[in-house]
Amino acid sequence: MLSSRSLNLLGFLMCAGMLTFALYLQHVVGLDPCPLCIFQRVAVMAAGLLFLVAFLHGAGALGSRFHGVLTLGASLVGIGLALRHLWLQSLPADQVPSCGPGLDYMMDVLPLMQVFKEVLSGSGECAEIEGIFMGITLPGWTLMGFAVLALLALMNIVKFRR
């Protein structure tokens, strides 16, 4: 069985890979991220930083559980965002919310909690399906990535309970 440090390094490397691929899609392929995509990136960054801190800390049983709970939380937030994104993509065309202002504009003029509310309520650009690989959209792949990250975090939590 993998050590706690190995699980944390694996989680960090996975997050780094997810972010690298997202940046590749944006800057090489030309897919601009919608607001929900950006929020999912932030969740990946948060999980990645938490995995990295846990790896560097090399804590004992209690610390590993603590780090595991934090990384699980970041992963669950990402799962929620990806599910919301997939739900918006599944809506019939006549039920898709209208496109709202861009995230940059909202961040400039709205309070932070209002920005979260607006992004989570969805916009038409988040409902567009721009990339499909093996029959799965990008938010679907991101959801699977977050599920693996959550599993790694759970392994750190449960590992020391035996």
Number of C-alpha atoms within 10 A of each C-alpha: 6 11 12 25 19 13 21 29 19 19 27 24 15 20 25 16 12 20 18 12 13 21 17 13 15 13 11 10 10 10 14 14 18 20 23 24 19 15 19 26 20 15 23 27 18 19 29 27 17 21 30 20 16 25 21 12 13 16 16 11 15 12 15 25 23 17 22 26 17 18 29 26 17 23 28 19 18 27 24 14 22 24 16 19 26 19 14 23 19 14 12 9 11 7 10 18 16 13 12 13 12 13 16 10 10 17 13 10 10 12 10 12 9 13 19 17 10 17 22 17 12 22 22 16 20 26 24 15 14 12 12 12 9 6 8 11 16 19 25 18 16 23 23 14 20 28 17 15 30 24 17 21 30 16 19 27 21 13 16 13 9 4
